[in-house]
Amino acid sequence: MSKQQVKLFWPFVKGVKAELIWIGEPFRKNNKMMIYAYFHARGRTEKLMMDWGSLPCLAIQHFYTDGVITTSFPPQGVREVDITIYPNIVKYYEKPWNIRGSTDRATSRSFVFPSNGKNIILPVIEVLRSILAPNGFFLYRLFESNSFPQFFTEIYQTNKMHLSFSSQYEKKYTKTPFVYQLAWLLTNSDLRQMFENVSFTWLQEQVLKFEWSFTKPLTLTARVKETRHSRTVLQIVNVKNKHIPYEHLSLSHPEIQEREKSEEAKKTTYRKLNKRADEDGFILDEQLDGATDDFDLVQMNQLKHEYTTVPKIERVKGNPTKQRTTEDENTKKYYINNDSIRSTADSGGHQLGRGLEHQMLNEIQAQGELQDFINVLKVMEQFPEVKMIRAFTDTLPEGLGERRFTKLSDNFTKRQYVIAEVMVWNGQSFNIIEVQRENRSLSMLILTSPIIQDWKSIINQLLVNLVNDSGTWSRKSLENIETKEVNVTKSKHSSKGVFHRAEALFNKLIK
């Protein structure tokens, strides 16, 4: 995959090299974070709108051809040099900037500091994309305040840290390089504070800026453009002497499981109608809502990270799952058009507007009271007023510290929940949360809103609060959700038959 090209819809003549002369401030459009990139060629400047997640491929003053952003060419006269940045000598500097060939207004934001007799000019955007946020997960978290608990919980012991990831954290980010970068940020308080200050300033001012707060020297290898008195950093290619103060790091993720081969046939299978896209590469389309490919794994940025020492990683596997390799006449076959259109939009945060990862009801596997809930939904799905019901199941997030409610009474089995999305013919939709109760009197929650699209983060926050509040829907937690223009209704359980319960639940929805 690393050899595949990633392209933009390109406004220049084929074969012409266009220089990236400016990267604009990020802005929100249709629940997505976007940027404008300005390319200049043959006396003409073109402003291209791109997903914020494309930033790792953008190197200022580098040249691009035919819209391929996975390959760039540095300008003549560029040198690669090692630069050590010492704390307390770095100053933030900004000034108005004229974009060549454009009437758009801009502000240049940089860090300036002395090194080997010259002033180093280090653009803020380069610090963000190469040091603080070198992959898509971090790039999109820059705009969110205190969002890490939605994706993982941290447990620290003597010389060991454990990260328990929720289903919202994409499994691809559990690869070793991403885990080391995350551990480096989490375990260095100065770095973490810098990262969190970015989101605070953004939410207040809609501007990406922050102070240089590193407390230890940081060494970089960078491509620089040099004059008599200064060096301007165009691209950081290596970040050195990074330190993680733990020798052991364990992690768990819902998708990291033991797989046992099964003779049972697959329930569904997906087949591609063509393979041309895999051969020719991908075209980026900013109109798509969320990431449609592992873009972090195909980006051209050859950024390296060097650590003084790295912890040994242990991946804690969950309960065994069946790995089905055969098909039979009952296997449902889905044929997909493997076109070459892709997006680099966030698949962990802002992609949530596309909905949660639901399945049809007959694809859900559950046990006990959760299966009873699925059976109620199956009956309700037959009501003429109901357009469609989809659902998915997962285990509860860990919460903060050791929380008993995350496991059943055997103190081993993880407690599960089901999220059901019910759509009725008048256009309304509802999200229902049912948690494995095991003799507890815990009501179902019904959520609806005329404006909310980001249901995944809201639901996850409710579940984290449920765990932290020892298995109760606390008033504070529900009131906090209601301030976001979400209507919350509790629905008690009934011991009557499945048809009566389906009717009662539906009446609760339309009421």
Secondary structure, 3 states (H helix, E strand, C coil): CCCCCEECCCCCCCCCEEEEEEECCCEEECCEEEEEEEEEECCEEEEEEEEHHHHHHCCCCCEEECCEEEEEECCCCCEEEEEEECCCCCEEEEEEEECCCCCCEEEEEEEEEEECCEEEEEEHHHHHHHHHCCCHHHHHHCCCCCCHHHHEEEEEECCEEEEEECCCCCHHHHCHHHHHHHHHHHHCHHHHHHHHHHHHHHHHHCCCCCCCCCCCCEEEEEEEEECCCEEEEEEEEEEEEECCCCCEEEEEEEEEEEEEEEEEECCEEEEECCCHHHHHCEEECCCCCCCCCCHHHCCCCCCEEEECCCCEEEEEEEEEEEEEEECCCCCEEEEECCCCEECCCCCCCHHHHHCCCCEEHHHCCCCHHHHHHHHHHHHHCCCCCEEEEEEEEEECCCCCCCCHHHECCCCCCECEEEEEEEEECCCCEEEEEEECCCCCCCCEEEEECCCCCCHHHHHHHHHHHHHHCCCCCCHHHHHHHHCCCCEEEEECCCCCCHHHHHHHHHHHHHC
